[in-house]
Amino acid sequence: MNYLSTRGAAPVTLDEALRKGIASDGGLFLPATLPSFDIRDFDSAEDIQAVAGNLLRPFFDGSELADDIEKILAETYSFPVPTTPLPVPGGKLSMLELYHGPTAAFKDVGAAFLAACLSRLEGNAASPLTILVATSGDTGGAVAAAFDKRPGMRVVVLFPDGRVSERQEHQLCCWSDNVLSLKVQGAFDDCQALVKAAMADPRLSSLHRFSSANSINIGRLLPQSTYYADASLRHFRRTGNKPGFIIPTGNLGNGFACVMARAMGLPIGPIILTSNANRTIADYFETNEWLPQSSLQTLASAMDVGDPSNMERLRKFSGDASVLREQMAVTSVSDKQIRLAIKQDFAEFGFATCPHTATASHTWRHLDAAARQQDWIIVATAHPAKFETIVEPLIGESVPLPAVLQDILSRPAVATRIQADLKSLAAALAGN
């Protein structure tokens, strides 16, 4: 299978798309064709690893990794990805729990898959591949954990200083010598712009052999589509209904993965993308004008994105706002509404949710009567213990730390502060 740039550059193989992360013309890679499935194609797939194998095998056609798919998926799905029914009247609501991985966030799935692929394609200790990753909280930790101590791999994590939770910051900065953690004096969008600028710089790219582990890399999107496939299949087999998904959205990779899964024939109903006070996507759906903005700092920090990269993919894949409005909806949820939703979730569900997941639960509670008749799956993207300073005062209880976070927080953390410019990044990469 070939992969095409959203901006028209020559097609490449999966292996080249994984290595490069971003196309030579600055565009993002998309499959040249999307495979089509019948629900019956998954009749023998009893768990998420088997579903993922069926779904992703066509994408590996012609890849050096084709014979290693099962091993790659075994490394990717080393933890459970359950869908839990929620105690609401009518029983039409469930939660897809994506926070049981090594850093307690949904990014663990894509990061583990990408690390399993790239370590097989590269892994040259004499000339390591440098993975650049901009993060607004969770991506960097997941990528660092996935690539930690892998031979021939170097990870550089860029995160906005003072704009992630204390526990999130710790998990960005507590890894081995092959992980460099950089506090950028700016917002997430500045971190993302630095990654793109570095990868577009011929001298730096040649010197450090860059790739990306943000959701701009197709290796992040492909595995994320598998948990939507698995959750929708399980729900459909149990109820005969196609569930809708309500998805917290920042850089739009997770939402686009669901769009891809539905386009491939999986039994997925309506899709709602929920953003926080960063309204770039919501405004685009309302006005038809794509106007990236400076990001705002909110309680749902991992979604603080003013220029979501994957909108370029979504527009190339589906069309402009007038088309997209027919295929999905977008909501914007304020900090005040997030706080209220966290309280309501704890009272009604019996457990805490993180601020990002709360944007989805708020959206569900405010659907109209007709939409509430639909079966819905709320996507829970991070464990609430990562946001204890927000969640615990609202619910009046402490949130127990999962074992994976206990381990991470017990490690020493080190980071380097840099300015939001390419010269500062180049100096940090050189060890200056």
C-alpha positions as CSV (number, residue, x, y, z in Angstrom):
1,M,0.0,0.0,0.0
2,N,1.2,3.5,-0.8
3,Y,0.8,6.6,1.3
4,L,0.2,10.0,-0.2
5,S,0.9,13.5,1.2
6,T,-2.0,15.8,1.8
7,R,-0.1,18.4,-0.2
8,G,0.7,16.2,-3.3
9,A,4.3,14.9,-2.8
10,A,5.2,11.5,-4.4
11,P,3.8,8.4,-2.7
12,V,5.9,6.4,-0.3
13,T,5.7,3.0,1.4
14,L,4.4,2.5,5.0
15,D,8.0,2.1,6.2
16,E,9.1,5.4,4.7
17,A,6.0,7.2,6.1
18,L,6.7,5.8,9.5
19,R,10.4,6.8,9.3
20,K,9.7,10.3,8.0
21,G,6.7,11.2,10.1
22,I,5.9,14.1,7.8
23,A,6.0,14.3,4.0
24,S,8.8,16.1,2.1
25,D,6.4,18.9,1.2
26,G,5.3,19.4,4.8
27,G,2.1,17.5,4.3
28,L,0.7,14.6,6.3
29,F,0.5,11.0,5.0
30,L,-2.8,9.3,4.2
31,P,-3.3,5.8,2.7
32,A,-3.7,6.0,-1.0
33,T,-6.7,3.7,-0.7
34,L,-8.7,2.7,2.4
35,P,-9.6,-1.0,2.8
36,S,-13.3,-1.9,3.1
37,F,-14.6,-4.4,5.6
38,D,-17.8,-6.3,6.3
39,I,-18.7,-6.8,9.9
40,R,-18.5,-10.6,9.3
41,D,-14.8,-10.2,8.5
42,F,-14.3,-10.0,12.2
43,D,-16.4,-12.9,13.3
44,S,-13.4,-14.9,14.5
45,A,-11.7,-11.9,16.2
46,E,-12.4,-12.5,19.9
47,D,-10.1,-9.8,21.3
48,I,-8.7,-6.4,20.4
49,Q,-5.4,-7.8,19.2
50,A,-7.2,-10.1,16.7
51,V,-9.5,-7.2,15.6
52,A,-6.4,-5.0,15.1
53,G,-4.7,-7.7,13.1
54,N,-7.6,-8.0,10.7
55,L,-8.0,-4.2,10.4
56,L,-4.3,-3.3,9.9
57,R,-3.0,-6.1,7.8
58,P,-3.9,-4.4,4.5
59,F,-1.9,-1.3,5.6
60,F,1.3,-3.4,5.8
61,D,1.1,-4.7,2.3
62,G,4.6,-4.3,0.8
63,S,6.1,-3.4,4.2
64,E,9.3,-4.9,5.7
65,L,7.1,-5.3,8.8
66,A,4.4,-7.4,7.3
67,D,5.7,-10.7,8.8
68,D,6.0,-9.0,12.3
69,I,2.4,-7.8,12.6
70,E,1.5,-10.2,15.4
71,K,4.6,-9.4,17.4
72,I,4.0,-5.6,16.9
73,L,0.4,-5.9,18.1
74,A,1.4,-8.1,21.1
75,E,3.7,-5.2,22.2
76,T,1.0,-2.6,21.5
77,Y,-1.8,-4.4,23.4
78,S,0.0,-5.3,26.6
79,F,-2.8,-3.8,28.7
80,P,-6.6,-4.0,28.7
81,V,-8.9,-1.6,26.7
82,P,-12.3,-2.2,28.2
83,T,-15.7,-0.6,27.4
84,T,-17.8,-0.3,30.6
85,P,-21.6,0.3,30.7
86,L,-22.5,3.3,32.8
87,P,-25.4,3.4,35.3
88,V,-27.8,5.8,33.5
89,P,-31.5,5.4,32.8
90,G,-32.1,3.5,29.6
91,G,-28.7,1.9,29.7
92,K,-27.6,3.5,26.4
93,L,-24.2,4.9,27.7
94,S,-20.8,3.2,28.0
95,M,-17.3,4.4,28.5
96,L,-14.3,3.3,26.5
97,E,-11.4,3.3,29.0
98,L,-8.2,4.2,27.2
99,Y,-6.1,4.9,30.4
100,H,-4.9,1.4,31.5
101,G,-1.5,1.7,29.7
102,P,2.0,2.4,31.1
103,T,1.4,6.2,31.4
104,A,-2.4,6.0,32.0
105,A,-3.5,7.8,28.9
106,F,-4.9,6.9,25.4
107,K,-1.6,7.9,23.8
108,D,-0.1,4.7,25.1
109,V,-1.7,2.6,22.3
110,G,-0.3,4.7,19.4
111,A,3.1,5.2,21.0
112,A,3.6,1.5,21.7
113,F,2.7,0.6,18.1
114,L,5.0,3.2,16.7
115,A,7.9,2.2,18.9
116,A,7.4,-1.5,18.0
117,C,7.5,-0.6,14.3
118,L,10.4,1.9,14.3
119,S,12.6,-0.2,16.5
120,R,12.4,-2.9,13.9
121,L,12.9,-0.6,10.9
122,E,15.8,1.3,12.6
123,G,17.5,0.5,15.9
124,N,21.0,1.5,14.7
125,A,22.9,2.5,17.8
126,A,25.7,4.1,15.7
127,S,23.2,6.5,14.0
128,P,20.1,6.8,16.2
129,L,16.7,7.9,14.8
130,T,15.6,11.1,16.7
131,I,11.9,11.1,17.6
132,L,10.7,14.6,18.0
133,V,7.4,14.9,19.9
134,A,5.5,18.1,20.9
135,T,3.1,17.4,23.8
136,S,0.4,19.2,25.7
137,G,0.6,16.7,28.4
138,D,0.1,13.0,27.6
139,T,1.7,12.3,24.2
140,G,5.3,13.0,25.4
141,G,5.1,10.7,28.4
142,A,3.6,7.9,26.3
143,V,6.2,8.2,23.6
144,A,9.0,8.4,26.1
145,A,7.8,5.3,27.9
146,A,7.4,3.4,24.6
147,F,10.9,4.2,23.4
148,D,12.7,4.2,26.7
149,K,16.0,2.3,26.5
150,R,15.3,1.1,23.0
151,P,18.7,0.8,21.1
152,G,19.2,3.2,18.2
153,M,16.3,5.4,19.3
154,R,16.5,8.9,20.8
155,V,13.4,10.8,22.0
156,V,13.2,14.6,22.3
157,V,10.1,15.8,24.2
158,L,9.0,19.4,23.9
159,F,6.3,20.6,26.3
160,P,5.0,24.1,27.3
161,D,6.5,25.2,30.6
162,G,3.8,25.7,33.2
163,R,1.0,24.4,31.1
164,V,0.8,20.8,32.1
165,S,-0.1,19.3,35.4
166,E,2.7,18.5,37.9
167,R,2.2,14.8,37.5
168,Q,2.1,15.1,33.7
169,E,5.4,17.1,33.8
170,H,7.0,14.5,35.9
171,Q,6.1,11.7,33.5
172,L,7.7,13.7,30.7
173,C,11.0,14.0,32.4
174,C,11.9,10.8,34.3
175,W,13.2,8.4,31.6
176,S,16.6,7.1,30.5
177,D,19.5,8.8,28.8
178,N,17.9,8.3,25.4
179,V,15.1,10.7,26.3
180,L,15.7,14.5,26.3
181,S,12.9,16.6,27.9
182,L,12.7,20.2,27.0
183,K,10.5,22.9,28.7
184,V,9.6,25.4,26.0
185,Q,8.8,28.9,26.9
186,G,5.5,29.1,25.1
187,A,2.3,27.2,24.3
188,F,1.8,23.8,22.8
189,D,1.4,25.4,19.4
190,D,4.9,26.8,19.8
191,C,6.2,23.3,20.6
192,Q,4.4,21.8,17.6
193,A,5.7,24.6,15.3
194,L,9.3,23.9,16.5
195,V,8.9,20.2,15.6
196,K,7.7,21.0,12.1
197,A,10.4,23.6,11.6
198,A,13.1,21.2,12.7
199,M,11.9,18.5,10.5
200,A,11.8,20.9,7.6
201,D,15.4,22.1,8.2
202,P,17.7,20.1,5.9
203,R,20.8,20.6,8.0
204,L,19.2,19.6,11.3
205,S,17.3,16.7,9.7
206,S,20.5,15.3,8.2
207,L,22.4,15.7,11.4
208,H,19.8,14.1,13.7
209,R,17.7,11.8,11.4
210,F,14.4,13.1,12.6
211,S,11.0,11.4,12.8
212,S,7.9,12.4,14.6
213,A,5.7,10.6,17.2
214,N,2.9,13.2,17.3
215,S,-0.4,12.2,15.7
216,I,1.1,13.8,12.5
217,N,2.8,10.3,12.1
218,I,0.5,7.8,10.4
219,G,1.9,5.2,12.9
220,R,-0.1,6.9,15.6
221,L,-3.4,7.0,13.7
222,L,-3.5,3.4,12.5
223,P,-3.5,1.7,15.9
224,Q,-5.9,4.3,17.3
225,S,-8.5,3.2,14.8
226,T,-8.4,-0.3,16.2
227,Y,-9.9,0.4,19.6
228,Y,-12.9,2.1,17.9
229,A,-13.2,-1.0,15.7
230,D,-13.1,-3.3,18.7
231,A,-15.5,-1.3,20.9
232,S,-18.0,-0.9,18.1
233,L,-17.9,-4.5,17.2
234,R,-18.4,-5.7,20.7
235,H,-21.3,-3.3,21.2
236,F,-23.0,-4.2,17.9
237,R,-22.7,-8.0,18.6
238,R,-24.3,-7.4,22.0
239,T,-27.1,-5.0,21.1
240,G,-27.5,-5.0,17.3
241,N,-27.0,-1.2,17.4
242,K,-24.2,0.9,16.0
243,P,-22.8,3.1,18.9
244,G,-22.0,6.7,18.5
245,F,-18.7,8.0,19.9
246,I,-18.1,11.2,21.9
247,I,-14.4,12.0,21.6
248,P,-12.4,14.6,23.5
249,T,-10.3,16.4,20.8
250,G,-7.1,18.4,20.8
251,N,-4.9,17.8,17.8
252,L,-7.7,15.8,16.2
253,G,-5.7,12.5,15.8
254,N,-8.0,10.5,18.0
255,G,-11.1,11.8,16.4
256,F,-9.7,11.2,12.9
257,A,-8.9,7.6,13.8
258,C,-12.6,7.0,14.6
259,V,-13.6,8.6,11.3
260,M,-11.2,6.2,9.5
261,A,-12.6,3.2,11.3
262,R,-16.2,4.2,10.3
263,A,-15.1,4.8,6.7
264,M,-13.7,1.2,6.6
265,G,-17.1,-0.3,7.4
266,L,-17.0,-0.7,11.1
267,P,-20.4,-0.4,12.9
268,I,-20.0,3.1,14.1
269,G,-22.8,5.6,14.3
270,P,-22.6,9.3,14.8
271,I,-19.4,11.0,15.9
272,I,-19.2,14.0,18.1
273,L,-15.8,15.8,18.7
274,T,-15.6,17.7,22.0
275,S,-13.2,20.5,22.4
276,N,-12.5,22.7,25.4
277,A,-12.4,26.6,25.2
278,N,-10.0,26.3,22.3
279,R,-12.7,26.7,19.7
280,T,-10.8,26.5,16.4
281,I,-12.6,23.3,15.2
282,A,-16.0,24.4,16.5
283,D,-15.7,27.8,14.9
284,Y,-14.7,26.2,11.6
285,F,-17.8,24.1,11.6
286,E,-19.9,27.2,12.3
287,T,-18.3,29.7,9.9
288,N,-16.6,27.5,7.1
289,E,-13.4,29.5,7.8
290,W,-10.3,27.7,9.1
291,L,-8.7,30.3,11.4
292,P,-6.0,28.8,13.7
293,Q,-5.7,30.7,16.9
294,S,-3.3,31.0,19.8
295,S,-4.1,28.3,22.3
296,L,-5.8,29.1,25.6
297,Q,-4.8,27.4,28.8
298,T,-7.7,25.3,30.3
299,L,-8.4,22.6,32.8
300,A,-8.2,20.0,30.0
301,S,-4.6,20.9,29.2
302,A,-3.9,18.0,26.8
303,M,-6.6,19.6,24.5
304,D,-5.1,23.1,24.6
305,V,-4.4,23.2,20.8
306,G,-5.2,26.3,18.7
307,D,-4.0,24.8,15.3
308,P,-4.9,21.1,15.2
309,S,-2.6,19.4,12.7
310,N,-5.0,16.6,11.8
311,M,-7.6,19.0,10.4
312,E,-5.4,19.0,7.2
313,R,-5.9,15.2,7.1
314,L,-9.6,15.4,7.8
315,R,-10.3,18.1,5.1
316,K,-8.3,16.1,2.6
317,F,-10.0,12.9,3.5
318,S,-13.6,14.1,3.8
319,G,-14.0,17.7,2.5
320,D,-14.5,21.1,3.9
321,A,-16.8,22.2,6.8
322,S,-19.9,22.0,4.7
323,V,-19.3,18.3,4.1
324,L,-17.9,17.6,7.6
325,R,-21.1,18.9,9.3
326,E,-23.0,16.1,7.6
327,Q,-20.6,13.5,9.0
328,M,-20.0,14.6,12.6
329,A,-20.7,17.3,15.2
330,V,-18.4,19.5,17.3
331,T,-19.0,21.0,20.8
332,S,-16.9,23.4,22.9
333,V,-16.9,23.0,26.7
334,S,-15.9,25.7,29.1
335,D,-13.8,25.2,32.3
336,K,-17.0,25.9,34.4
337,Q,-18.8,23.1,32.5
338,I,-15.9,20.8,33.0
339,R,-15.9,21.3,36.7
340,L,-19.7,20.6,36.9
341,A,-19.3,17.5,34.7
342,I,-16.6,16.1,37.0
343,K,-18.9,16.5,40.0
344,Q,-21.8,15.0,38.1
345,D,-19.8,12.0,36.8
346,F,-18.6,11.2,40.3
347,A,-22.2,11.4,41.7
348,E,-23.9,9.5,38.9
349,F,-21.2,7.0,37.8
350,G,-19.6,6.3,41.1
351,F,-16.0,7.2,40.0
352,A,-13.9,10.2,39.0
353,T,-13.2,11.3,35.4
354,C,-10.4,13.5,34.2
355,P,-11.1,17.0,32.8
356,H,-10.8,15.8,29.2
357,T,-13.3,12.9,29.6
358,A,-15.6,15.4,31.4
359,T,-15.9,17.4,28.1
360,A,-17.5,14.2,26.6
361,S,-19.8,13.5,29.5
362,H,-20.9,17.1,29.6
363,T,-21.7,16.9,25.8
364,W,-23.7,13.7,26.4
365,R,-25.8,15.2,29.1
366,H,-26.7,18.1,26.9
367,L,-27.8,16.1,23.8
368,D,-31.4,16.7,22.7
369,A,-34.1,14.1,23.5
370,A,-33.8,12.4,20.0
371,A,-30.1,12.1,20.2
372,R,-30.3,10.5,23.7
373,Q,-32.1,7.6,22.1
374,Q,-28.9,6.7,20.4
375,D,-26.4,4.3,22.0
376,W,-23.3,6.3,22.9
377,I,-19.8,5.5,24.0
378,I,-17.9,8.2,25.9
379,V,-14.1,8.1,25.3
380,A,-12.1,8.3,28.5
381,T,-8.7,9.5,27.5
382,A,-6.7,9.8,30.7
383,H,-6.8,8.6,34.3
384,P,-8.1,11.2,36.7
385,A,-5.2,10.7,39.1
386,K,-3.0,12.6,36.6
387,F,-5.1,15.7,37.4
388,E,-5.5,15.4,41.2
389,T,-5.3,19.1,41.9
390,I,-8.3,19.7,39.7
391,V,-10.4,16.6,40.4
392,E,-10.0,15.9,44.1
393,P,-11.3,19.3,45.4
394,L,-14.3,18.9,43.2
395,I,-15.3,15.4,44.3
396,G,-14.1,15.8,47.9
397,E,-12.0,12.6,47.9
398,S,-8.5,11.5,46.9
399,V,-8.1,9.6,43.6
400,P,-6.0,6.4,44.2
401,L,-2.9,6.3,42.1
402,P,-2.7,3.4,39.6
403,A,0.5,1.3,40.0
404,V,1.9,2.6,36.7
405,L,1.8,6.2,37.9
406,Q,3.2,5.3,41.3
407,D,6.2,3.9,39.5
408,I,6.7,6.9,37.3
409,L,6.4,9.4,40.2
410,S,9.0,7.5,42.2
411,R,11.7,8.3,39.5
412,P,13.9,11.4,39.5
413,A,12.9,13.9,36.8
414,V,15.2,16.2,34.8
415,A,14.4,18.8,32.1
416,T,16.1,21.6,30.2
417,R,14.4,25.0,29.6
418,I,14.6,26.4,26.1
419,Q,13.2,29.4,24.2
420,A,10.6,28.8,21.5
421,D,12.9,29.1,18.6
422,L,14.9,26.8,16.3
423,K,18.3,28.1,17.5
424,S,17.5,27.1,21.1
425,L,16.2,23.7,20.0
426,A,19.3,23.1,17.8
427,A,21.6,23.9,20.8
428,A,19.7,21.6,23.1
429,L,19.9,18.8,20.5
430,A,23.7,19.3,20.3
431,G,24.0,19.2,24.1
432,N,24.9,22.9,24.5
